Amino acid sequence: MAKGHPIRSISRSLGIHRDTIKKYISLSLEIGVDPRKDTVTDKLLERIKSLHAAGSKLLHIPRDDILLPHKDRIEAYLEKGIKGSKIMTLLARDGIVVGNSSFYRFINSRCENHMRKNITVRLPETEPGKYSQADFGYMGKIWDEESGKNRKTYALILTLCHCRLMYVYLTFTQDIRVVIEGFEAAWDYFGGITEIVIIDNLKPAIDEADRYSPKVNRQFLEYIQYRSFIVDPTNTGHPKGKPIVERAVPYVRDNFFKGENFISLFDGRGRAAYWCSQVAGLRIHGTTRKIPMEVFEGLKRAL
């Protein structure tokens, strides 16, 4: 608090409920010190500690008291493969809020079906504007008014490798026309084009994968020549050949798509763009420990 961090970020970082933090602030104010303005000393901390020990049991809000009544719901989400970060978002919509650390401690100790995250390979960082990475993957199903049924839905995902800002373009089909449409939408979203695009699992664009001389789809080749960027297909089965390992498809599927109800593909695309800016773009990235949108906006200002 003394360093100016908001209560929400302190709660998320330390895994302490916001009401608990507010009560500690109240105790500090009771003895005439505002931790947001005045100097925080060891003497102050000892006085707050003694007040706490003297009787304010309300300061402790056990995570189990908050989450145990919703254990079946949380386990149902986990059974569907929905990740913890998305479950927290869904719970928060109903006023069920705990810190990140508290939530993960709960599912690690109380929910038998929780699967820990896989370890990913960390590789050297890249120059701004140099590389982006393109992934294509299955998300789930969305209602299609034209066909009158739920249809399989895929996502074309472009990630800027330096800042980790991503763009998601939903589609019912996987063909070269959709790939080009998705790339155009991404360039418009980013406001520019990277020099090199690493193609990962993008079969409509790569006719034949090969370590030394991959065969690029003719229409896509004409497109990249028109847009003046270079395509660098990844070497299948060799993750260290990629500039970054993001696991973009499962991240988008688990954190954005699962658990949502989209009324149409158009609705899904709009919500995907919002999610990219307001959720994925504002998270603290697990590898860089920076906020992608802040890094991206900083680079734009520098230009």
LOKE-718487 format. One record per residue (C-alpha): x, y, z; residue number from 1; residue in one letter. Coordinates in nm, 3 decimals, decimal comma. Each point is the difference from the previous one (the first is absolute). Example, Ala and Ser with C-alpha at 12.3 -4.5 7.8 and 13.67 -1.06 7.14 Angstrom:
<pts>
PT        c1        c2        c3     i   aa
PT     1,230    -0,450     0,780     1    A
PT     0,137     0,344    -0,066     2    S
</pts>
This chain:
<pts>
PT        c1        c2        c3     i   aa
PT     0,000     0,000     0,000     1    M
PT     0,283     0,237     0,086     2    A
PT     0,140    -0,037    -0,351     3    K
PT    -0,331     0,095    -0,158     4    G
PT    -0,117    -0,343    -0,115     5    H
PT    -0,382    -0,034    -0,018     6    P
PT    -0,180    -0,243     0,228     7    I
PT    -0,105    -0,220    -0,293     8    R
PT     0,359    -0,058    -0,117     9    S
PT     0,121    -0,062     0,357    10    I
PT    -0,276    -0,258     0,046    11    S
PT     0,087    -0,173    -0,328    12    R
PT     0,373     0,000     0,073    13    S
PT    -0,011    -0,124     0,360    14    L
PT    -0,310    -0,219    -0,018    15    G
PT    -0,169     0,197     0,281    16    I
PT    -0,367     0,095    -0,018    17    H
PT    -0,066     0,369    -0,063    18    R
PT    -0,221     0,026     0,309    19    D
PT     0,293    -0,121     0,210    20    T
PT     0,225     0,268    -0,146    21    I
PT    -0,265     0,268     0,065    22    K
PT    -0,030    -0,107     0,365    23    K
PT     0,376     0,029     0,050    24    Y
PT    -0,020     0,350    -0,144    25    I
PT    -0,286     0,079     0,240    26    S
PT     0,210    -0,116     0,294    27    L
PT     0,280     0,226    -0,115    28    S
PT    -0,240     0,295    -0,030    29    L
PT    -0,132    -0,070     0,351    30    E
PT     0,345     0,075     0,141    31    I
PT     0,035     0,313    -0,211    32    G
PT     0,216    -0,119    -0,289    33    V
PT    -0,109    -0,016    -0,364    34    D
PT     0,226    -0,259    -0,173    35    P
PT    -0,080     0,160    -0,337    36    R
PT     0,146     0,335     0,111    37    K
PT     0,207    -0,038     0,317    38    D
PT     0,326    -0,185     0,065    39    T
PT    -0,038    -0,367     0,081    40    V
PT     0,233    -0,103     0,283    41    T
PT     0,073    -0,320     0,190    42    D
PT    -0,160     0,163     0,306    43    K
PT    -0,322     0,056    -0,193    44    L
PT    -0,003    -0,360    -0,120    45    L
PT     0,045    -0,128     0,355    46    E
PT    -0,292     0,214     0,123    47    R
PT    -0,224    -0,131    -0,281    48    I
PT     0,109    -0,354     0,078    49    K
PT    -0,089     0,041     0,367    50    S
PT    -0,342     0,146    -0,087    51    L
PT    -0,062    -0,292    -0,232    52    H
PT     0,101    -0,254     0,266    53    A
PT    -0,219     0,179     0,253    54    A
PT    -0,321    -0,109    -0,160    55    G
PT    -0,076     0,080    -0,361    56    S
PT    -0,063    -0,349    -0,129    57    K
PT    -0,191     0,153    -0,288    58    L
PT     0,334     0,088    -0,154    59    L
PT     0,041    -0,361    -0,102    60    H
PT    -0,223    -0,104    -0,291    61    I
PT     0,082    -0,369    -0,067    62    P
PT     0,000    -0,095    -0,364    63    R
PT    -0,177    -0,325     0,086    64    D
PT    -0,295     0,190     0,149    65    D
PT    -0,039     0,186    -0,330    66    I
PT     0,072    -0,281    -0,246    67    L
PT    -0,118    -0,323     0,165    68    L
PT    -0,371     0,077    -0,061    69    P
PT     0,088     0,019    -0,370    70    H
PT     0,233    -0,301    -0,011    71    K
PT    -0,230    -0,207    -0,224    72    D
PT    -0,027     0,286    -0,248    73    R
PT     0,377     0,050    -0,007    74    I
PT     0,061    -0,374    -0,048    75    E
PT    -0,253    -0,004    -0,284    76    A
PT     0,194     0,278    -0,172    77    Y
PT     0,325    -0,192     0,050    78    L
PT    -0,160    -0,315    -0,143    79    E
PT    -0,080     0,197    -0,316    80    K
PT     0,365     0,100    -0,027    81    G
PT    -0,057     0,365     0,091    82    I
PT     0,314     0,153     0,149    83    K
PT     0,021     0,169     0,339    84    G
PT     0,027     0,356    -0,132    85    S
PT    -0,322    -0,041    -0,198    86    K
PT    -0,178    -0,164     0,294    87    I
PT     0,092     0,299     0,217    88    M
PT    -0,154     0,231    -0,262    89    T
PT    -0,323    -0,203    -0,008    90    L
PT    -0,022    -0,010     0,381    91    L
PT     0,068     0,372     0,031    92    A
PT    -0,308     0,072    -0,213    93    R
PT    -0,205    -0,144     0,288    94    D
PT     0,190     0,192     0,267    95    G
PT     0,223    -0,292     0,101    96    I
PT     0,342     0,163     0,022    97    V
PT     0,330    -0,117     0,153    98    V
PT     0,362     0,072    -0,085    99    G
PT     0,190    -0,202    -0,260   100    N
PT     0,220    -0,177     0,254   101    S
PT    -0,295    -0,089     0,223   102    S
PT    -0,197    -0,138    -0,294   103    F
PT     0,284    -0,221    -0,125   104    Y
PT     0,078    -0,121     0,352   105    R
PT    -0,367    -0,098     0,027   106    F
PT    -0,017    -0,199    -0,323   107    I
PT     0,340    -0,160     0,067   108    N
PT    -0,110    -0,120     0,343   109    S
PT    -0,375    -0,052    -0,045   110    R
PT    -0,064    -0,087    -0,367   111    C
PT     0,143    -0,335    -0,098   112    E
PT    -0,051     0,054    -0,373   113    N
PT     0,210     0,314    -0,022   114    H
PT     0,288    -0,039    -0,241   115    M
PT     0,310     0,210     0,047   116    R
PT     0,131     0,204    -0,289   117    K
PT     0,252    -0,155    -0,237   118    N
PT     0,350     0,142    -0,001   119    I
PT     0,079     0,195    -0,315   120    T
PT     0,334     0,078    -0,161   121    V
PT     0,131     0,352     0,050   122    R
PT     0,207     0,132    -0,287   123    L
PT     0,186     0,327    -0,074   124    P
PT    -0,210     0,315    -0,038   125    E
PT    -0,048     0,161    -0,341   126    T
PT     0,028     0,354    -0,137   127    E
PT    -0,311     0,222    -0,009   128    P
PT    -0,184    -0,027    -0,332   129    G
PT     0,222    -0,283    -0,121   130    K
PT    -0,200    -0,316     0,064   131    Y
PT    -0,360    -0,107     0,043   132    S
PT    -0,126    -0,354     0,037   133    Q
PT    -0,315    -0,143    -0,162   134    A
PT    -0,194    -0,295     0,142   135    D
PT    -0,319    -0,169    -0,118   136    F
PT    -0,207    -0,220     0,230   137    G
PT    -0,339    -0,141     0,091   138    Y
PT    -0,202     0,191     0,264   139    M
PT    -0,344    -0,163     0,026   140    G
PT    -0,338     0,067    -0,161   141    K
PT    -0,201     0,314    -0,079   142    I
PT    -0,353     0,027    -0,139   143    W
PT    -0,011     0,071    -0,373   144    D
PT    -0,326     0,164    -0,114   145    E
PT     0,070    -0,078    -0,365   146    E
PT     0,022    -0,377     0,049   147    S
PT    -0,236    -0,008     0,299   148    G
PT     0,235    -0,203     0,221   149    K
PT     0,299     0,021     0,228   150    N
PT     0,321    -0,006    -0,202   151    R
PT     0,359    -0,075     0,087   152    K
PT     0,186     0,324     0,059   153    T
PT     0,371     0,066    -0,044   154    Y
PT     0,224     0,288     0,100   155    A
PT     0,281     0,158    -0,197   156    L
PT     0,228     0,152     0,264   157    I
PT     0,277     0,249    -0,075   158    L
PT     0,236     0,088     0,286   159    T
PT     0,263     0,275    -0,005   160    L
PT     0,307    -0,178     0,132   161    C
PT     0,163     0,297     0,172   162    H
PT    -0,291     0,136     0,204   163    C
PT    -0,223    -0,316    -0,008   164    R
PT    -0,309     0,195    -0,105   165    L
PT    -0,228    -0,230    -0,199   166    M
PT    -0,293     0,021    -0,238   167    Y
PT    -0,265    -0,271    -0,042   168    V
PT    -0,211    -0,049    -0,313   169    Y
PT    -0,281    -0,258     0,022   170    L
PT    -0,115    -0,196    -0,305   171    T
PT    -0,212    -0,300    -0,099   172    F
PT     0,245    -0,113    -0,269   173    T
PT     0,372    -0,056    -0,040   174    Q
PT     0,090     0,116    -0,347   175    D
PT     0,238     0,247    -0,158   176    I
PT    -0,270     0,266    -0,043   177    R
PT    -0,067     0,000     0,376   178    V
PT     0,373     0,007     0,076   179    V
PT     0,046     0,313    -0,211   180    I
PT    -0,311     0,163     0,150   181    E
PT     0,131    -0,076     0,348   182    G
PT     0,345     0,140    -0,077   183    F
PT    -0,154     0,319    -0,138   184    E
PT    -0,216     0,041     0,310   185    A
PT     0,307    -0,054     0,221   186    A
PT     0,213     0,255    -0,186   187    W
PT    -0,285     0,250     0,035   188    D
PT    -0,024    -0,076     0,373   189    Y
PT     0,376     0,039     0,054   190    F
PT     0,032     0,297    -0,234   191    G
PT     0,291    -0,155    -0,188   192    G
PT     0,165    -0,314    -0,139   193    I
PT     0,293    -0,191     0,148   194    T
PT     0,303    -0,079    -0,217   195    E
PT    -0,024    -0,376     0,057   196    I
PT    -0,296    -0,225     0,085   197    V
PT     0,075    -0,337     0,156   198    I
PT    -0,267    -0,240    -0,123   199    I
PT    -0,093    -0,257     0,263   200    D
PT    -0,262    -0,263    -0,087   201    N
PT    -0,141     0,208    -0,287   202    L
PT    -0,077    -0,271    -0,254   203    K
PT    -0,207     0,218    -0,239   204    P
PT     0,312     0,214    -0,058   205    A
PT     0,260    -0,278    -0,018   206    I
PT    -0,067    -0,274    -0,256   207    D
PT     0,296    -0,212     0,107   208    E
PT     0,206     0,031     0,317   209    A
PT     0,374    -0,051    -0,039   210    D
PT     0,295     0,096     0,217   211    R
PT     0,198     0,161    -0,281   212    Y
PT    -0,242     0,074    -0,288   213    S
PT    -0,365     0,011     0,108   214    P
PT    -0,257     0,045    -0,277   215    K
PT    -0,209     0,316     0,053   216    V
PT    -0,354     0,018    -0,140   217    N
PT     0,009     0,195    -0,329   218    R
PT    -0,276     0,245     0,098   219    Q
PT     0,163     0,062     0,337   220    F
PT     0,336     0,052    -0,169   221    L
PT    -0,154     0,267    -0,222   222    E
PT    -0,154     0,161     0,309   223    Y
PT     0,325     0,015     0,199   224    I
PT     0,180     0,144    -0,303   225    Q
PT    -0,272     0,265    -0,030   226    Y
PT     0,026     0,084     0,372   227    R
PT     0,383    -0,025     0,000   228    S
PT     0,061    -0,225     0,298   229    F
PT     0,190    -0,328     0,031   230    I
PT    -0,156    -0,332     0,104   231    V
PT     0,205    -0,237     0,214   232    D
PT    -0,180    -0,335     0,053   233    P
PT     0,094    -0,177     0,322   234    T
PT     0,168    -0,338    -0,004   235    N
PT    -0,271    -0,243     0,105   236    T
PT     0,077    -0,176     0,326   237    G
PT     0,286     0,233     0,096   238    H
PT    -0,130     0,269     0,239   239    P
PT     0,343     0,161     0,038   240    K
PT    -0,025     0,106    -0,363   241    G
PT    -0,259     0,259     0,099   242    K
PT     0,098     0,345     0,132   243    P
PT    -0,251    -0,039     0,283   244    I
PT    -0,210    -0,286     0,128   245    V
PT    -0,337     0,146     0,090   246    E
PT    -0,240    -0,293    -0,025   247    R
PT    -0,228     0,267    -0,145   248    A
PT    -0,281    -0,231    -0,114   249    V
PT    -0,067    -0,168     0,339   250    P
PT     0,037     0,336     0,177   251    Y
PT    -0,264     0,167    -0,220   252    V
PT    -0,228    -0,303     0,014   253    R
PT     0,019    -0,034     0,378   254    D
PT     0,006     0,366     0,105   255    N
PT    -0,224     0,156    -0,265   256    F
PT    -0,222    -0,253    -0,178   257    F
PT    -0,098    -0,265     0,255   258    K
PT    -0,292     0,076     0,227   259    G
PT    -0,136     0,276    -0,227   260    E
PT    -0,316     0,010    -0,213   261    N
PT     0,038     0,175    -0,333   262    F
PT    -0,314     0,089    -0,195   263    I
PT     0,184     0,007    -0,332   264    S
PT     0,343    -0,005    -0,160   265    L
PT    -0,017     0,379    -0,031   266    F
PT    -0,068     0,027     0,374   267    D
PT     0,294    -0,233     0,071   268    G
PT     0,238     0,207    -0,213   269    R
PT    -0,095     0,322     0,175   270    G
PT     0,037    -0,152     0,344   271    R
PT     0,331    -0,158    -0,100   272    A
PT     0,144     0,340    -0,096   273    A
PT    -0,122     0,145     0,331   274    Y
PT     0,153    -0,293     0,192   275    W
PT     0,333     0,051    -0,179   276    C
PT     0,012     0,364     0,110   277    S
PT    -0,162    -0,011     0,343   278    Q
PT     0,089    -0,345     0,135   279    V
PT     0,294    -0,167    -0,176   280    A
PT     0,158     0,337    -0,077   281    G
PT    -0,022     0,123     0,361   282    L
PT     0,120    -0,314     0,178   283    R
PT     0,350    -0,027     0,139   284    I
PT     0,163    -0,237    -0,248   285    H
PT     0,142    -0,310     0,164   286    G
PT     0,331     0,015    -0,187   287    T
PT     0,076     0,370    -0,045   288    T
PT    -0,170     0,105     0,329   289    R
PT    -0,124     0,305    -0,191   290    K
PT    -0,343     0,113    -0,118   291    I
PT    -0,017    -0,056    -0,379   292    P
PT    -0,220     0,302    -0,077   293    M
PT     0,222     0,233     0,203   294    E
PT     0,311    -0,121    -0,183   295    V
PT    -0,180     0,034    -0,336   296    F
PT    -0,125     0,352     0,072   297    E
PT     0,345     0,101     0,125   298    G
PT     0,155    -0,113    -0,329   299    L
PT    -0,263     0,192    -0,198   300    K
PT     0,077     0,319     0,194   301    R
PT     0,372    -0,051    -0,056   302    A
PT    -0,060    -0,011    -0,376   303    L
</pts>
